[in-house]
Amino acid sequence: MKINTKNICKNQKRLSLKRQELEDSHLQSIKEILSRQCIERICQSQDYSYRKRLITPLVTLLHMVGSAVSREQSFQSSWQNSGQTGGSDILCKARKRLPLRIWQGVDQWIDAEIEKEFGRQALWRGHRLIGIDGTCVSMSDNRELQQAFGRTRSKHGPSRFPVARVVFGFTLNTQITVSHSIDHYQTSEQALLQDMFQDFNKGDLIICDRHFAGANLYVQYKKADLEFITPLHQRQNVARLRKVKEHTPDDFLVELPLTQKHLTEDPGLPEYIVVRLIEVQTRIRGRKTTLWLVTSLLDTRQYPAQEIKDLYKKRWKVETLIEEIKIWLGSDILRSKTAEGIHKELYARIVAGNLIHWLILKAAKKHNKDSERISTTAATRLIHCYSLKMSEAPEERLLELYEELLDKIALSVIPYRPNRIEPRMKRRDLKHYPILHSSRAQWRKDNGVA
């Protein structure tokens, strides 16, 4: 049997041109920071070898990141926004082929590169500020996801869709997601935070809400070489705590005892931990309230009380950063049908957010602007717009368009609005359709025309 080498060469050339077209059409605006060479090095470092398929790891990565940036936030819309049609089956197979460890490697590489370039900007008095908070994400209703993540339960019964619990850690000065942990809904946020300790640096200052407060948790933070600022647990009575040293009536050191329950569960725990209490007068929902902050920063000269109060105010950024990932980048309802796909999809959303904030940091540095004042929404729209421009531009113009993108991002400054309060309420009602309590397929079967 004679092999036609001429036709084989033609097919290989056609496949190579199509592969290049796919790589050039996906999110061209971020290729300056996440190039094909970077992806190849990450694959090599993770011992991942792959065939020269039509959809390469770079295309798969950018395709999933693009779904977060696209308006509809779906995999198919990301594919069609890059000028392609069809391909649902091969896209699904490509997403399954790319292992989770590649997403972890990409996320770690981006964090390391941002740390090299903007690490000093993330520091306060030698400590990296890490805001911590938890949330939940929903997903499709199937048996595998139900078993992997479970459902919420309340007096109204179980939720109609599986729900996973997630805890995020953000650098407050650069707004980068440095760590996250996702697990079954019944897993506590405190347990998820412990899984994230390996991603933090020695001496990091974590700033959390009251849900992460407690003497036993403070001991865990100190064992992990972390400093902390949290509100005092609501069940603690300040008047009953033994003072060790008083600096002022509203700033002093106390011995915070561990409960007998925790001492019984772990005899190696100390009976108490010395912490610093700082009184704060604030307003919550319009009412004057006294709030006590607990911190491991005991030196009043090195860590003034007013600066610690100001740091806790910055924790509110965590709420807006979680809103970015859940609402604006589409992880509120994840679309994957497998547990591993859920992990990959969440990584894609986090990587998309970090790439956007990386470009914001670069634009702010180039134009000497405050990165915290640059609009993330405007930057996301500009990235999408310039991706289309750069996919049609000749190669010699790509760097010029990339610099133009940074210039436009730097101009997208939001007004300075201190002490701004927005109620968590909806102004417009949703459509008054009844709730569907079964699958659409079952409804069609029960209500179809005979």
Beta strands, then each sheet from edge to edge (+ up, - down):
strand 1: 123-124
strand 2: 127-138
strand 3: 153-154
strand 4: 157-158
strand 5: 163-171
strand 6: 176-184
strand 7: 205-207
strand 8: 227-231
strand 9: 242-248
strand 10: 251-257
strand 11: 272-284
strand 12: 287-295
sheet 1: 1+ 2- 5+ 6-
sheet 2: 1+ 2- 7- 8- 12+ 11- 10+ 9-
sheet 3: 3+ 4-
end
